[in-house]
Amino acid sequence: MYTPGDLVVVNDTCPLPYFIGKTALVIANMGMDSTDHSHGWYYRLEFHDGKYHIFTHKELTLLSKGRKQ
């Protein structure tokens, strides 16, 4: 599980070109999806360009290959 303040580094093989090579901070744990009991957490991230995006735990793990700094 990610916690506020964790640094996430998006890997270079990310399938979404917009996010490749970017870094972000986990700003908030937004809670759990009650329909997904396996890693159903949602996180709000702030990227280095000041933009915010919300990801599920599974998406975040795939984008960053599980790299939590």
Secondary structure per residue as TSV (DSSP state, phi and psi in degrees):
chain	resnum	aa	ss	phi	psi
A	1	M	-	360.0	139.4
A	2	Y	-	-88.3	152.1
A	3	T	-	-127.2	154.8
A	4	P	T	-53.5	134.5
A	5	G	T	101.1	-14.2
A	6	D	-	-67.5	139.7
A	7	L	E	-93.7	130.0
A	8	V	E	-115.8	128.5
A	9	V	E	-110.6	117.1
A	10	V	-	-77.3	130.7
A	11	N	-	-75.2	165.9
A	12	D	T	-76.4	-9.5
A	13	T	T	-103.0	15.6
A	14	C	-	-59.2	133.5
A	15	P	S	-73.5	-7.5
A	16	L	-	-106.5	103.3
A	17	P	G	-53.1	-32.8
A	18	Y	G	-58.8	-32.8
A	19	F	G	-97.9	-8.5
A	20	I	T	-55.4	127.2
A	21	G	T	75.2	2.0
A	22	K	-	-83.2	159.4
A	23	T	E	-118.6	151.9
A	24	A	E	-149.4	157.2
A	25	L	E	-107.8	138.6
A	26	V	E	-74.3	117.9
A	27	I	E	-90.6	-39.7
A	28	A	E	-155.4	145.7
A	29	N	E	-89.4	115.9
A	30	M	E	-91.7	5.5
A	31	G	E	110.5	-177.5
A	32	M	E	-111.8	143.4
A	33	D	-	-78.5	117.6
A	34	S	T	-68.8	-12.7
A	35	T	T	-94.1	-11.2
A	36	D	-	-120.8	100.8
A	37	H	-	-85.8	-4.7
A	38	S	S	-113.2	100.6
A	39	H	S	60.3	45.9
A	40	G	-	-89.3	24.4
A	41	W	E	-79.5	148.2
A	42	Y	E	-115.7	140.9
A	43	Y	E	-130.3	142.3
A	44	R	E	-100.4	125.4
A	45	L	E	-115.4	143.4
A	46	E	E	-110.4	120.7
A	47	F	E	-86.0	166.0
A	48	H	T	-61.9	-19.9
A	49	D	T	-89.0	6.2
A	50	G	S	88.8	-0.4
A	51	K	-	-88.5	149.7
A	52	Y	E	-110.4	142.5
A	53	H	E	-142.2	150.7
A	54	I	E	-110.6	131.7
A	55	F	E	-130.3	151.7
A	56	T	E	-81.3	164.4
A	57	H	H	-57.8	-43.7
A	58	K	H	-63.0	-44.6
A	59	E	H	-62.1	-43.6
A	60	L	H	-63.2	-40.5
A	61	T	H	-65.3	-40.1
A	62	L	H	-68.0	-42.1
A	63	L	H	-65.4	-35.0
A	64	S	H	-109.1	6.9
A	65	K	T	51.9	37.3
A	66	G	T	72.8	9.9
A	67	R	-	-81.0	113.2
A	68	K	B	-118.7	119.3
A	69	Q	-	-91.6	360.0
